[in-house]
Structure formats: structure tokens, C-alpha cells
Amino acid sequence: MKKSLLVLSTALLSVTIAFAQQKNAAVPTVARQAFEKSFPGATKVKWEKEKSDYEVNFMMSGKQMSVLYDNAGTLKETEEKIAISELPASAVAYVKQHHKNAAIKEAAKISKSDGTLNYEAEVNKTDLIFDQAGKFIRQEK
């Protein structure tokens, strides 16, 4: 019985490892290398496909972050979780005016590769995107 359980556990572990390697194998090597070079020491790294790009979620210096790379390994944007109090005041005012009785669940600062800075506020499972000054741009599900 113990031997059968050991064999079954070993087989399950092998399949899990093979699946995890297969999932990471789908990420272009140039994107993975660009990430490792830009964010050495990142922990809890998790890659996923986002449309035609690759998003990697991770922890860096105690902060929850994500970055988006294209197939060529070019960094498109960096997103860093921030405290809700760090959102521009006009963004918070927009939420209070247009989403009465709803709370901001999470907030993030998004830095685009062209230098554009946006903010994101999650309200009712919807991401509200604001410009650097806190002016509403759009919402995303």
C-alpha cells in the first residue's frame, strides 16, 4: 500500500512539474530574459498570456507588481500596486460621484513604456483608468 501511494505521488508530482514547465515554455525566451535582467530577485513569479502579449505578476521588494512584454521581449508597461490614498484626489472624487456607495478595492500606478503615467482603481470588479492628473479615461472589465 505504501509503495503504491509513493508511486502515485511521484507520478502526480512529475505530471505537475511537466505541466508547469510546459506553461513557462510558452513564454518567449527574450521576454523571460528581459524580465530576469530588469527585475533580479523577483519572487512569486507567474506568467500568463494577455491577448498577444505576456504579463508577469510578481513580488519585488515587498511590493506586488506586474509587467507586460510583447513577443520580442519589449517592455510595454509596468504596474505597481499602491495604497488607495496614493490615487490622485480627482480620481477618488470621480469614483465617489459616479459609483455612489461603492468602495475602491485596489489601486495601481501604471507606467507605460512611452513615459505615460496612469492610475487604476478597481470598483465593483471593474478597473477605472485615470490619467496622471486623475482625469477619467476609460473602464475595463
N, CA, C and O atoms as CSV, one atom per row, in Angstrom:
chain,resi,resn,atom,element,x,y,z
A,1,MET,N,N,0.823,-1.193,0.000
A,1,MET,CA,C,0.000,0.000,0.000
A,1,MET,C,C,0.870,1.262,0.000
A,1,MET,O,O,0.634,2.187,-0.777
A,2,LYS,N,N,1.878,1.288,0.881
A,2,LYS,CA,C,2.753,2.454,0.948
A,2,LYS,C,C,3.503,2.641,-0.361
A,2,LYS,O,O,3.709,3.762,-0.827
A,3,LYS,N,N,3.911,1.506,-0.948
A,3,LYS,CA,C,4.662,1.579,-2.204
A,3,LYS,C,C,3.771,2.135,-3.314
A,3,LYS,O,O,4.237,2.943,-4.118
A,4,SER,N,N,2.519,1.730,-3.380
A,4,SER,CA,C,1.580,2.225,-4.388
A,4,SER,C,C,1.328,3.719,-4.204
A,4,SER,O,O,1.258,4.469,-5.178
A,5,LEU,N,N,1.195,4.140,-2.964
A,5,LEU,CA,C,0.976,5.544,-2.665
A,5,LEU,C,C,2.201,6.378,-3.063
A,5,LEU,O,O,2.062,7.485,-3.582
A,6,LEU,N,N,3.379,5.847,-2.819
A,6,LEU,CA,C,4.618,6.527,-3.182
A,6,LEU,C,C,4.734,6.665,-4.703
A,6,LEU,O,O,5.102,7.725,-5.207
A,7,VAL,N,N,4.418,5.591,-5.427
A,7,VAL,CA,C,4.474,5.612,-6.890
A,7,VAL,C,C,3.460,6.619,-7.433
A,7,VAL,O,O,3.780,7.396,-8.333
A,8,LEU,N,N,2.252,6.611,-6.898
A,8,LEU,CA,C,1.212,7.535,-7.330
A,8,LEU,C,C,1.616,8.983,-7.051
A,8,LEU,O,O,1.426,9.852,-7.903
A,9,SER,N,N,2.165,9.246,-5.885
A,9,SER,CA,C,2.609,10.601,-5.525
A,9,SER,C,C,3.722,11.075,-6.449
A,9,SER,O,O,3.723,12.226,-6.884
A,10,THR,N,N,4.663,10.194,-6.748
A,10,THR,CA,C,5.771,10.536,-7.635
A,10,THR,C,C,5.257,10.841,-9.040
A,10,THR,O,O,5.712,11.795,-9.673
A,11,ALA,N,N,4.326,10.048,-9.525
A,11,ALA,CA,C,3.759,10.264,-10.854
A,11,ALA,C,C,3.013,11.591,-10.914
A,11,ALA,O,O,3.145,12.339,-11.883
A,12,LEU,N,N,2.236,11.881,-9.886
A,12,LEU,CA,C,1.494,13.140,-9.831
A,12,LEU,C,C,2.438,14.336,-9.788
A,12,LEU,O,O,2.193,15.337,-10.461
A,13,LEU,N,N,3.489,14.249,-9.027
A,13,LEU,CA,C,4.482,15.319,-8.950
A,13,LEU,C,C,5.159,15.529,-10.304
A,13,LEU,O,O,5.373,16.669,-10.717
A,14,SER,N,N,5.492,14.455,-10.990
A,14,SER,CA,C,6.134,14.552,-12.311
A,14,SER,C,C,5.226,15.230,-13.323
A,14,SER,O,O,5.677,16.063,-14.108
A,15,VAL,N,N,3.952,14.875,-13.305
A,15,VAL,CA,C,2.994,15.489,-14.229
A,15,VAL,C,C,2.845,16.976,-13.910
A,15,VAL,O,O,2.794,17.797,-14.825
A,16,THR,N,N,2.775,17.333,-12.636
A,16,THR,CA,C,2.650,18.733,-12.224
A,16,THR,C,C,3.863,19.539,-12.674
A,16,THR,O,O,3.703,20.641,-13.198
A,17,ILE,N,N,5.060,19.020,-12.481
A,17,ILE,CA,C,6.284,19.703,-12.897
A,17,ILE,C,C,6.322,19.849,-14.414
A,17,ILE,O,O,6.669,20.913,-14.927
A,18,ALA,N,N,5.972,18.803,-15.123
A,18,ALA,CA,C,5.975,18.860,-16.585
A,18,ALA,C,C,4.987,19.902,-17.081
A,18,ALA,O,O,5.287,20.642,-18.018
A,19,PHE,N,N,3.799,19.971,-16.458
A,19,PHE,CA,C,2.799,20.958,-16.862
A,19,PHE,C,C,3.306,22.371,-16.600
A,19,PHE,O,O,3.154,23.248,-17.450
A,20,ALA,N,N,3.905,22.601,-15.435
A,20,ALA,CA,C,4.427,23.933,-15.099
A,20,ALA,C,C,5.518,24.343,-16.069
A,20,ALA,O,O,5.564,25.500,-16.487
A,21,GLN,N,N,6.396,23.421,-16.436
A,21,GLN,CA,C,7.454,23.739,-17.389
A,21,GLN,C,C,6.870,24.023,-18.762
A,21,GLN,O,O,7.353,24.905,-19.473
A,22,GLN,N,N,5.843,23.289,-19.139
A,22,GLN,CA,C,5.195,23.493,-20.428
A,22,GLN,C,C,4.546,24.875,-20.473
A,22,GLN,O,O,4.608,25.556,-21.497
A,23,LYS,N,N,3.923,25.295,-19.367
A,23,LYS,CA,C,3.285,26.601,-19.307
A,23,LYS,C,C,4.325,27.709,-19.463
A,23,LYS,O,O,4.111,28.652,-20.224
A,24,ASN,N,N,5.454,27.606,-18.749
A,24,ASN,CA,C,6.522,28.597,-18.863
A,24,ASN,C,C,7.200,28.533,-20.219
A,24,ASN,O,O,7.711,29.547,-20.693
A,25,ALA,N,N,7.221,27.365,-20.858
A,25,ALA,CA,C,7.866,27.219,-22.163
A,25,ALA,C,C,7.154,28.056,-23.217
A,25,ALA,O,O,7.753,28.411,-24.232
A,26,ALA,N,N,5.882,28.376,-22.989
A,26,ALA,CA,C,5.122,29.164,-23.949
A,26,ALA,C,C,5.554,30.640,-23.952
A,26,ALA,O,O,5.258,31.366,-24.901
A,27,VAL,N,N,6.244,31.079,-22.910
A,27,VAL,CA,C,6.719,32.455,-22.828
A,27,VAL,C,C,7.984,32.574,-23.668
A,27,VAL,O,O,8.914,31.790,-23.483
A,28,PRO,N,N,8.041,33.540,-24.591
A,28,PRO,CA,C,9.247,33.688,-25.408
A,28,PRO,C,C,10.488,33.895,-24.537
A,28,PRO,O,O,10.449,34.626,-23.547
A,29,THR,N,N,11.557,33.259,-24.910
A,29,THR,CA,C,12.806,33.345,-24.155
A,29,THR,C,C,13.251,34.792,-23.995
A,29,THR,O,O,13.713,35.176,-22.920
A,30,VAL,N,N,13.122,35.603,-25.045
A,30,VAL,CA,C,13.560,37.003,-24.957
A,30,VAL,C,C,12.759,37.775,-23.906
A,30,VAL,O,O,13.310,38.640,-23.226
A,31,ALA,N,N,11.476,37.473,-23.768
A,31,ALA,CA,C,10.651,38.140,-22.755
A,31,ALA,C,C,11.092,37.703,-21.356
A,31,ALA,O,O,11.226,38.530,-20.455
A,32,ARG,N,N,11.313,36.416,-21.186
A,32,ARG,CA,C,11.747,35.891,-19.886
A,32,ARG,C,C,13.109,36.479,-19.503
A,32,ARG,O,O,13.317,36.871,-18.355
A,33,GLN,N,N,14.033,36.538,-20.465
A,33,GLN,CA,C,15.366,37.088,-20.188
A,33,GLN,C,C,15.295,38.583,-19.872
A,33,GLN,O,O,15.999,39.060,-18.982
A,34,ALA,N,N,14.459,39.320,-20.589
A,34,ALA,CA,C,14.306,40.751,-20.329
A,34,ALA,C,C,13.773,40.974,-18.912
A,34,ALA,O,O,14.229,41.871,-18.202
A,35,PHE,N,N,12.808,40.155,-18.512
A,35,PHE,CA,C,12.258,40.265,-17.160
A,35,PHE,C,C,13.325,39.975,-16.119
A,35,PHE,O,O,13.489,40.745,-15.172
A,36,GLU,N,N,14.051,38.879,-16.278
A,36,GLU,CA,C,15.076,38.489,-15.305
A,36,GLU,C,C,16.170,39.546,-15.184
A,36,GLU,O,O,16.708,39.761,-14.098
A,37,LYS,N,N,16.500,40.205,-16.290
A,37,LYS,CA,C,17.515,41.260,-16.272
A,37,LYS,C,C,16.990,42.511,-15.562
A,37,LYS,O,O,17.716,43.130,-14.784
A,38,SER,N,N,15.741,42.884,-15.822
A,38,SER,CA,C,15.169,44.104,-15.251
A,38,SER,C,C,14.716,43.958,-13.802
A,38,SER,O,O,14.699,44.935,-13.054
A,39,PHE,N,N,14.352,42.745,-13.408
A,39,PHE,CA,C,13.799,42.538,-12.067
A,39,PHE,C,C,14.494,41.373,-11.348
A,39,PHE,O,O,13.837,40.403,-10.969
A,40,PRO,N,N,15.815,41.463,-11.160
A,40,PRO,CA,C,16.502,40.376,-10.456
A,40,PRO,C,C,15.999,40.316,-9.008
A,40,PRO,O,O,15.765,41.350,-8.383
A,41,GLY,N,N,15.842,39.148,-8.506
A,41,GLY,CA,C,15.361,38.990,-7.139
A,41,GLY,C,C,13.849,38.973,-7.012
A,41,GLY,O,O,13.330,38.915,-5.898
A,42,ALA,N,N,13.130,39.022,-8.123
A,42,ALA,CA,C,11.667,38.959,-8.068
A,42,ALA,C,C,11.249,37.591,-7.530
A,42,ALA,O,O,11.884,36.578,-7.822
A,43,THR,N,N,10.180,37.574,-6.747
A,43,THR,CA,C,9.665,36.322,-6.200
A,43,THR,C,C,8.202,36.160,-6.597
A,43,THR,O,O,7.566,37.088,-7.096
A,44,LYS,N,N,7.688,34.958,-6.361
A,44,LYS,CA,C,6.292,34.620,-6.680
A,44,LYS,C,C,5.960,34.994,-8.131
A,44,LYS,O,O,4.925,35.601,-8.406
A,45,VAL,N,N,6.840,34.626,-9.035
A,45,VAL,CA,C,6.718,34.970,-10.450
A,45,VAL,C,C,5.691,34.067,-11.125
A,45,VAL,O,O,5.764,32.842,-11.028
A,46,LYS,N,N,4.732,34.690,-11.811
A,46,LYS,CA,C,3.695,33.927,-12.509
A,46,LYS,C,C,3.428,34.591,-13.856
A,46,LYS,O,O,3.021,35.752,-13.915
A,47,TRP,N,N,3.659,33.853,-14.926
A,47,TRP,CA,C,3.442,34.356,-16.292
A,47,TRP,C,C,2.055,33.964,-16.776
A,47,TRP,O,O,1.535,32.907,-16.418
A,48,GLU,N,N,1.462,34.827,-17.594
A,48,GLU,CA,C,0.211,34.481,-18.273
A,48,GLU,C,C,0.114,35.256,-19.577
A,48,GLU,O,O,0.688,36.334,-19.728
A,49,LYS,N,N,-0.613,34.690,-20.496
A,49,LYS,CA,C,-0.818,35.294,-21.813
A,49,LYS,C,C,-1.917,36.330,-21.693
A,49,LYS,O,O,-2.968,36.057,-21.113
A,50,GLU,N,N,-1.685,37.515,-22.233
A,50,GLU,CA,C,-2.700,38.570,-22.250
A,50,GLU,C,C,-2.809,39.081,-23.674
A,50,GLU,O,O,-1.988,39.881,-24.123
A,51,LYS,N,N,-3.831,38.612,-24.384
A,51,LYS,CA,C,-4.009,38.870,-25.813
A,51,LYS,C,C,-2.746,38.408,-26.534
A,51,LYS,O,O,-2.405,37.227,-26.465
A,52,SER,N,N,-2.046,39.303,-27.221
A,52,SER,CA,C,-0.831,38.876,-27.938
A,52,SER,C,C,0.436,39.123,-27.117
A,52,SER,O,O,1.543,38.884,-27.601
A,53,ASP,N,N,0.282,39.599,-25.881
A,53,ASP,CA,C,1.421,39.922,-25.027
A,53,ASP,C,C,1.539,38.923,-23.873
A,53,ASP,O,O,0.739,37.997,-23.738
A,54,TYR,N,N,2.566,39.146,-23.045
A,54,TYR,CA,C,2.829,38.271,-21.904
A,54,TYR,C,C,2.923,39.120,-20.648
A,54,TYR,O,O,3.730,40.047,-20.568
A,55,GLU,N,N,2.093,38.795,-19.673
A,55,GLU,CA,C,2.092,39.513,-18.407
A,55,GLU,C,C,2.742,38.627,-17.352
A,55,GLU,O,O,2.473,37.429,-17.266
A,56,VAL,N,N,3.596,39.245,-16.560
A,56,VAL,CA,C,4.215,38.514,-15.459
A,56,VAL,C,C,3.886,39.257,-14.165
A,56,VAL,O,O,4.171,40.446,-14.023
A,57,ASN,N,N,3.282,38.530,-13.227
A,57,ASN,CA,C,2.943,39.059,-11.912
A,57,ASN,C,C,3.998,38.564,-10.936
A,57,ASN,O,O,4.432,37.415,-11.018
A,58,PHE,N,N,4.414,39.428,-10.011
A,58,PHE,CA,C,5.490,39.058,-9.105
A,58,PHE,C,C,5.549,39.993,-7.903
A,58,PHE,O,O,4.844,41.000,-7.838
A,59,MET,N,N,6.401,39.635,-6.961
A,59,MET,CA,C,6.681,40.474,-5.802
A,59,MET,C,C,8.112,40.980,-5.946
A,59,MET,O,O,9.015,40.231,-6.321
A,60,MET,N,N,8.306,42.269,-5.639
A,60,MET,CA,C,9.643,42.867,-5.714
A,60,MET,C,C,9.778,43.854,-4.567
A,60,MET,O,O,9.020,44.819,-4.469
A,61,SER,N,N,10.737,43.606,-3.714
A,61,SER,CA,C,10.977,44.478,-2.561
A,61,SER,C,C,9.703,44.702,-1.748
A,61,SER,O,O,9.432,45.816,-1.297
A,62,GLY,N,N,8.931,43.642,-1.567
A,62,GLY,CA,C,7.713,43.714,-0.770
A,62,GLY,C,C,6.516,44.329,-1.465
A,62,GLY,O,O,5.471,44.507,-0.838
A,63,LYS,N,N,6.639,44.662,-2.754
A,63,LYS,CA,C,5.533,45.267,-3.496
A,63,LYS,C,C,5.007,44.308,-4.545
A,63,LYS,O,O,5.773,43.600,-5.199
A,64,GLN,N,N,3.684,44.292,-4.698
A,64,GLN,CA,C,3.046,43.478,-5.728
A,64,GLN,C,C,3.110,44.255,-7.036
A,64,GLN,O,O,2.689,45.410,-7.102
A,65,MET,N,N,3.645,43.610,-8.087
A,65,MET,CA,C,3.833,44.275,-9.373
A,65,MET,C,C,3.464,43.353,-10.512
A,65,MET,O,O,3.301,42.146,-10.332
A,66,SER,N,N,3.335,43.949,-11.700
A,66,SER,CA,C,3.199,43.166,-12.925
A,66,SER,C,C,3.800,43.991,-14.052
A,66,SER,O,O,3.793,45.222,-14.020
A,67,VAL,N,N,4.319,43.285,-15.047
A,67,VAL,CA,C,4.849,43.948,-16.239
A,67,VAL,C,C,4.317,43.221,-17.457
A,67,VAL,O,O,3.959,42.044,-17.399
A,68,LEU,N,N,4.276,43.951,-18.562
A,68,LEU,CA,C,3.745,43.418,-19.801
A,68,LEU,C,C,4.824,43.497,-20.873
A,68,LEU,O,O,5.397,44.559,-21.117
A,69,TYR,N,N,5.094,42.363,-21.508
A,69,TYR,CA,C,6.084,42.279,-22.580
A,69,TYR,C,C,5.407,41.825,-23.863
A,69,TYR,O,O,4.415,41.097,-23.833
A,70,ASP,N,N,5.957,42.266,-24.991
A,70,ASP,CA,C,5.480,41.744,-26.270
A,70,ASP,C,C,6.329,40.525,-26.651
A,70,ASP,O,O,7.219,40.126,-25.900
A,71,ASN,N,N,6.049,39.940,-27.817
A,71,ASN,CA,C,6.770,38.737,-28.266
A,71,ASN,C,C,8.269,38.951,-28.420
A,71,ASN,O,O,9.049,38.005,-28.301
A,72,ALA,N,N,8.676,40.195,-28.684
A,72,ALA,CA,C,10.091,40.499,-28.891
A,72,ALA,C,C,10.818,40.799,-27.582
A,72,ALA,O,O,12.014,41.089,-27.591
A,73,GLY,N,N,10.105,40.731,-26.458
A,73,GLY,CA,C,10.727,40.998,-25.167
A,73,GLY,C,C,10.790,42.480,-24.831
A,73,GLY,O,O,11.542,42.881,-23.943
A,74,THR,N,N,10.004,43.302,-25.534
A,74,THR,CA,C,9.971,44.737,-25.275
A,74,THR,C,C,8.978,45.023,-24.152
A,74,THR,O,O,7.826,44.593,-24.206
A,75,LEU,N,N,9.429,45.741,-23.152
A,75,LEU,CA,C,8.583,46.113,-22.022
A,75,LEU,C,C,7.557,47.139,-22.481
A,75,LEU,O,O,7.920,48.189,-23.011
A,76,LYS,N,N,6.279,46.842,-22.280
A,76,LYS,CA,C,5.212,47.747,-22.706
A,76,LYS,C,C,4.682,48.588,-21.549
A,76,LYS,O,O,4.383,49.770,-21.720
A,77,GLU,N,N,4.564,47.967,-20.354
A,77,GLU,CA,C,4.101,48.719,-19.198
A,77,GLU,C,C,4.459,48.002,-17.907
A,77,GLU,O,O,4.660,46.788,-17.872
A,78,THR,N,N,4.530,48.794,-16.852
A,78,THR,CA,C,4.797,48.290,-15.504
A,78,THR,C,C,3.648,48.748,-14.621
A,78,THR,O,O,3.257,49.915,-14.650
A,79,GLU,N,N,3.115,47.830,-13.842
A,79,GLU,CA,C,2.013,48.159,-12.937
A,79,GLU,C,C,2.440,47.824,-11.515
A,79,GLU,O,O,2.927,46.728,-11.237
A,80,GLU,N,N,2.248,48.786,-10.623
A,80,GLU,CA,C,2.631,48.608,-9.225
A,80,GLU,C,C,1.434,48.885,-8.332
A,80,GLU,O,O,0.798,49.933,-8.440
A,81,LYS,N,N,1.131,47.952,-7.459
A,81,LYS,CA,C,0.020,48.146,-6.532
A,81,LYS,C,C,0.397,49.276,-5.577
A,81,LYS,O,O,1.518,49.331,-5.073
A,82,ILE,N,N,-0.564,50.182,-5.336
A,82,ILE,CA,C,-0.344,51.301,-4.428
A,82,ILE,C,C,-1.484,51.368,-3.415
A,82,ILE,O,O,-2.521,50.725,-3.579
A,83,ALA,N,N,-1.273,52.148,-2.381
A,83,ALA,CA,C,-2.342,52.385,-1.412
A,83,ALA,C,C,-3.409,53.260,-2.074
A,83,ALA,O,O,-3.092,54.114,-2.901
A,84,ILE,N,N,-4.643,53.047,-1.715
A,84,ILE,CA,C,-5.745,53.831,-2.283
A,84,ILE,C,C,-5.520,55.319,-2.027
A,84,ILE,O,O,-5.904,56.155,-2.846
A,85,SER,N,N,-4.910,55.649,-0.913
A,85,SER,CA,C,-4.637,57.052,-0.576
A,85,SER,C,C,-3.632,57.703,-1.530
A,85,SER,O,O,-3.502,58.927,-1.544
A,86,GLU,N,N,-2.921,56.900,-2.325
A,86,GLU,CA,C,-1.950,57.432,-3.279
A,86,GLU,C,C,-2.581,57.792,-4.627
A,86,GLU,O,O,-1.909,58.357,-5.490
A,87,LEU,N,N,-3.855,57.472,-4.814
A,87,LEU,CA,C,-4.553,57.869,-6.046
A,87,LEU,C,C,-4.712,59.388,-6.058
A,87,LEU,O,O,-4.840,59.996,-4.995
A,88,PRO,N,N,-4.708,60.010,-7.232
A,88,PRO,CA,C,-4.980,61.451,-7.289
A,88,PRO,C,C,-6.362,61.743,-6.701
A,88,PRO,O,O,-7.298,60.962,-6.871
A,89,ALA,N,N,-6.473,62.871,-6.011
A,89,ALA,CA,C,-7.732,63.240,-5.351
A,89,ALA,C,C,-8.891,63.302,-6.342
A,89,ALA,O,O,-10.014,62.928,-6.003
A,90,SER,N,N,-8.629,63.771,-7.562
A,90,SER,CA,C,-9.715,63.868,-8.544
A,90,SER,C,C,-10.212,62.489,-8.987
A,90,SER,O,O,-11.376,62.349,-9.361
A,91,ALA,N,N,-9.359,61.482,-8.952
A,91,ALA,CA,C,-9.785,60.121,-9.280
A,91,ALA,C,C,-10.720,59.589,-8.186
A,91,ALA,O,O,-11.747,58.976,-8.478
A,92,VAL,N,N,-10.355,59.830,-6.950
A,92,VAL,CA,C,-11.193,59.402,-5.820
A,92,VAL,C,C,-12.538,60.131,-5.871
A,92,VAL,O,O,-13.584,59.529,-5.628
A,93,ALA,N,N,-12.505,61.427,-6.189
A,93,ALA,CA,C,-13.748,62.204,-6.299
A,93,ALA,C,C,-14.633,61.662,-7.420
A,93,ALA,O,O,-15.854,61.602,-7.274
A,94,TYR,N,N,-14.023,61.267,-8.536
A,94,TYR,CA,C,-14.777,60.693,-9.658
A,94,TYR,C,C,-15.510,59.425,-9.205
A,94,TYR,O,O,-16.689,59.240,-9.503
A,95,VAL,N,N,-14.805,58.567,-8.491
A,95,VAL,CA,C,-15.418,57.322,-8.020
A,95,VAL,C,C,-16.592,57.632,-7.095
A,95,VAL,O,O,-17.655,57.023,-7.221
A,96,LYS,N,N,-16.411,58.562,-6.179
A,96,LYS,CA,C,-17.489,58.915,-5.247
A,96,LYS,C,C,-18.706,59.471,-5.979
A,96,LYS,O,O,-19.842,59.199,-5.590
A,97,GLN,N,N,-18.474,60.247,-7.035
A,97,GLN,CA,C,-19.570,60.856,-7.788
A,97,GLN,C,C,-20.274,59.867,-8.711
A,97,GLN,O,O,-21.501,59.885,-8.813
A,98,HIS,N,N,-19.512,59.004,-9.387
A,98,HIS,CA,C,-20.093,58.127,-10.406
A,98,HIS,C,C,-20.367,56.696,-9.936
A,98,HIS,O,O,-21.036,55.934,-10.634
A,99,HIS,N,N,-19.872,56.340,-8.795
A,99,HIS,CA,C,-20.081,54.989,-8.251
A,99,HIS,C,C,-20.470,55.113,-6.774
A,99,HIS,O,O,-19.770,54.631,-5.883
A,100,LYS,N,N,-21.593,55.765,-6.549
A,100,LYS,CA,C,-22.062,56.014,-5.184
A,100,LYS,C,C,-22.183,54.689,-4.419
A,100,LYS,O,O,-22.583,53.666,-4.975
A,101,ASN,N,N,-21.834,54.736,-3.161
A,101,ASN,CA,C,-21.895,53.592,-2.249
A,101,ASN,C,C,-20.970,52.451,-2.654
A,101,ASN,O,O,-21.124,51.334,-2.160
A,102,ALA,N,N,-20.013,52.707,-3.541
A,102,ALA,CA,C,-19.045,51.676,-3.921
A,102,ALA,C,C,-17.674,52.090,-3.385
A,102,ALA,O,O,-17.325,53.270,-3.359
A,103,ALA,N,N,-16.924,51.102,-2.966
A,103,ALA,CA,C,-15.589,51.375,-2.436
A,103,ALA,C,C,-14.537,50.968,-3.459
A,103,ALA,O,O,-14.744,50.061,-4.265
A,104,ILE,N,N,-13.415,51.655,-3.406
A,104,ILE,CA,C,-12.274,51.274,-4.234
A,104,ILE,C,C,-11.606,50.096,-3.528
A,104,ILE,O,O,-11.160,50.204,-2.386
A,105,LYS,N,N,-11.551,48.965,-4.241
A,105,LYS,CA,C,-10.994,47.749,-3.643
A,105,LYS,C,C,-9.471,47.733,-3.714
A,105,LYS,O,O,-8.810,47.383,-2.737
A,106,GLU,N,N,-8.903,48.112,-4.873
A,106,GLU,CA,C,-7.456,48.132,-5.077
A,106,GLU,C,C,-7.087,49.315,-5.942
A,106,GLU,O,O,-7.922,49.863,-6.662
A,107,ALA,N,N,-5.812,49.706,-5.861
A,107,ALA,CA,C,-5.315,50.799,-6.689
A,107,ALA,C,C,-3.939,50.432,-7.224
A,107,ALA,O,O,-3.194,49.674,-6.602
A,108,ALA,N,N,-3.615,50.987,-8.395
A,108,ALA,CA,C,-2.313,50.713,-9.003
A,108,ALA,C,C,-1.847,51.923,-9.800
A,108,ALA,O,O,-2.637,52.742,-10.268
A,109,LYS,N,N,-0.522,51.996,-9.932
A,109,LYS,CA,C,0.112,53.010,-10.768
A,109,LYS,C,C,0.667,52.287,-11.982
A,109,LYS,O,O,1.406,51.312,-11.840
A,110,ILE,N,N,0.317,52.756,-13.177
A,110,ILE,CA,C,0.732,52.105,-14.427
A,110,ILE,C,C,1.665,53.043,-15.183
A,110,ILE,O,O,1.286,54.158,-15.542
A,111,SER,N,N,2.893,52.576,-15.418
A,111,SER,CA,C,3.878,53.346,-16.181
A,111,SER,C,C,4.043,52.695,-17.540
A,111,SER,O,O,4.500,51.556,-17.638
A,112,LYS,N,N,3.670,53.419,-18.593
A,112,LYS,CA,C,3.792,52.916,-19.968
A,112,LYS,C,C,5.222,53.123,-20.456
A,112,LYS,O,O,5.953,53.955,-19.918
A,113,SER,N,N,5.613,52.374,-21.463
A,113,SER,CA,C,6.980,52.462,-21.989
A,113,SER,C,C,7.279,53.820,-22.615
A,113,SER,O,O,8.444,54.202,-22.731
A,114,ASP,N,N,6.238,54.558,-23.023
A,114,ASP,CA,C,6.453,55.878,-23.614
A,114,ASP,C,C,6.523,56.988,-22.567
A,114,ASP,O,O,6.618,58.166,-22.910
A,115,GLY,N,N,6.476,56.607,-21.282
A,115,GLY,CA,C,6.569,57.580,-20.202
A,115,GLY,C,C,5.229,58.024,-19.638
A,115,GLY,O,O,5.186,58.740,-18.637
A,116,THR,N,N,4.134,57.608,-20.270
A,116,THR,CA,C,2.798,57.958,-19.796
A,116,THR,C,C,2.541,57.285,-18.455
A,116,THR,O,O,2.870,56.115,-18.262
A,117,LEU,N,N,1.948,58.041,-17.529
A,117,LEU,CA,C,1.600,57.514,-16.215
A,117,LEU,C,C,0.092,57.511,-16.080
A,117,LEU,O,O,-0.555,58.535,-16.297
A,118,ASN,N,N,-0.476,56.360,-15.720
A,118,ASN,CA,C,-1.910,56.228,-15.471
A,118,ASN,C,C,-2.116,55.641,-14.092
A,118,ASN,O,O,-1.197,55.086,-13.490
A,119,TYR,N,N,-3.333,55.771,-13.604
A,119,TYR,CA,C,-3.731,55.148,-12.344
A,119,TYR,C,C,-4.927,54.259,-12.610
A,119,TYR,O,O,-5.721,54.507,-13.518
A,120,GLU,N,N,-5.040,53.218,-11.802
A,120,GLU,CA,C,-6.142,52.262,-11.935
A,120,GLU,C,C,-6.804,52.111,-10.572
A,120,GLU,O,O,-6.128,51.949,-9.556
A,121,ALA,N,N,-8.120,52.166,-10.563
A,121,ALA,CA,C,-8.890,51.941,-9.343
A,121,ALA,C,C,-9.905,50.839,-9.632
A,121,ALA,O,O,-10.696,50.949,-10.569
A,122,GLU,N,N,-9.884,49.786,-8.833
A,122,GLU,CA,C,-10.846,48.701,-9.023
A,122,GLU,C,C,-12.090,48.982,-8.188
A,122,GLU,O,O,-12.021,49.114,-6.967
A,123,VAL,N,N,-13.239,49.070,-8.879
A,123,VAL,CA,C,-14.520,49.334,-8.240
A,123,VAL,C,C,-15.540,48.361,-8.819
A,123,VAL,O,O,-15.729,48.308,-10.034
A,124,ASN,N,N,-16.191,47.600,-7.963
A,124,ASN,CA,C,-17.210,46.635,-8.404
A,124,ASN,C,C,-16.688,45.721,-9.519
A,124,ASN,O,O,-17.370,45.527,-10.525
A,125,LYS,N,N,-15.502,45.166,-9.351
A,125,LYS,CA,C,-14.869,44.239,-10.292
A,125,LYS,C,C,-14.608,44.862,-11.668
A,125,LYS,O,O,-14.463,44.150,-12.661
A,126,THR,N,N,-14.549,46.189,-11.715
A,126,THR,CA,C,-14.248,46.922,-12.937
A,126,THR,C,C,-13.053,47.826,-12.664
A,126,THR,O,O,-12.977,48.463,-11.614
A,127,ASP,N,N,-12.117,47.879,-13.615
A,127,ASP,CA,C,-10.959,48.754,-13.476
A,127,ASP,C,C,-11.268,50.093,-14.124
A,127,ASP,O,O,-11.606,50.160,-15.306
A,128,LEU,N,N,-11.149,51.149,-13.349
A,128,LEU,CA,C,-11.321,52.509,-13.852
A,128,LEU,C,C,-9.920,53.070,-14.076
A,128,LEU,O,O,-9.087,53.043,-13.170
A,129,ILE,N,N,-9.662,53.573,-15.270
A,129,ILE,CA,C,-8.345,54.077,-15.636
A,129,ILE,C,C,-8.382,55.600,-15.666
A,129,ILE,O,O,-9.287,56.201,-16.245
A,130,PHE,N,N,-7.374,56.219,-15.028
A,130,PHE,CA,C,-7.260,57.663,-14.934
A,130,PHE,C,C,-5.897,58.100,-15.446
A,130,PHE,O,O,-4.935,57.333,-15.410
A,131,ASP,N,N,-5.821,59.357,-15.931
A,131,ASP,CA,C,-4.525,59.877,-16.352
A,131,ASP,C,C,-3.732,60.334,-15.121
A,131,ASP,O,O,-4.191,60.175,-13.990
A,132,GLN,N,N,-2.559,60.895,-15.343
A,132,GLN,CA,C,-1.665,61.291,-14.253
A,132,GLN,C,C,-2.311,62.314,-13.321
A,132,GLN,O,O,-2.024,62.334,-12.124
A,133,ALA,N,N,-3.182,63.161,-13.867
A,133,ALA,CA,C,-3.853,64.185,-13.069
A,133,ALA,C,C,-5.104,63.662,-12.378
A,133,ALA,O,O,-5.699,64.362,-11.559
A,134,GLY,N,N,-5.510,62.433,-12.702
A,134,GLY,CA,C,-6.704,61.855,-12.094
A,134,GLY,C,C,-7.957,62.021,-12.910
A,134,GLY,O,O,-9.058,61.800,-12.404
A,135,LYS,N,N,-7.815,62.411,-14.179
A,135,LYS,CA,C,-8.966,62.557,-15.073
A,135,LYS,C,C,-9.345,61.176,-15.623
A,135,LYS,O,O,-8.486,60.433,-16.097
A,136,PHE,N,N,-10.637,60.843,-15.554
A,136,PHE,CA,C,-11.123,59.544,-16.032
A,136,PHE,C,C,-10.850,59.378,-17.515
A,136,PHE,O,O,-11.095,60.289,-18.307
A,137,ILE,N,N,-10.332,58.189,-17.896
A,137,ILE,CA,C,-10.055,57.856,-19.296
A,137,ILE,C,C,-11.037,56.818,-19.812
A,137,ILE,O,O,-11.707,57.026,-20.824
A,138,ARG,N,N,-11.115,55.689,-19.099
A,138,ARG,CA,C,-11.972,54.591,-19.563
A,138,ARG,C,C,-12.140,53.560,-18.442
A,138,ARG,O,O,-11.490,53.639,-17.400
A,139,GLN,N,N,-13.028,52.594,-18.683
A,139,GLN,CA,C,-13.175,51.468,-17.756
A,139,GLN,C,C,-12.926,50.174,-18.507
A,139,GLN,O,O,-13.187,50.070,-19.705
A,140,GLU,N,N,-12.415,49.185,-17.777
A,140,GLU,CA,C,-12.113,47.866,-18.340
A,140,GLU,C,C,-12.680,46.805,-17.421
A,140,GLU,O,O,-12.592,46.916,-16.199
A,141,LYS,N,N,-13.254,45.791,-18.005
A,141,LYS,CA,C,-13.781,44.656,-17.228
A,141,LYS,C,C,-12.694,43.660,-16.976
A,141,LYS,O,O,-12.932,42.633,-16.340
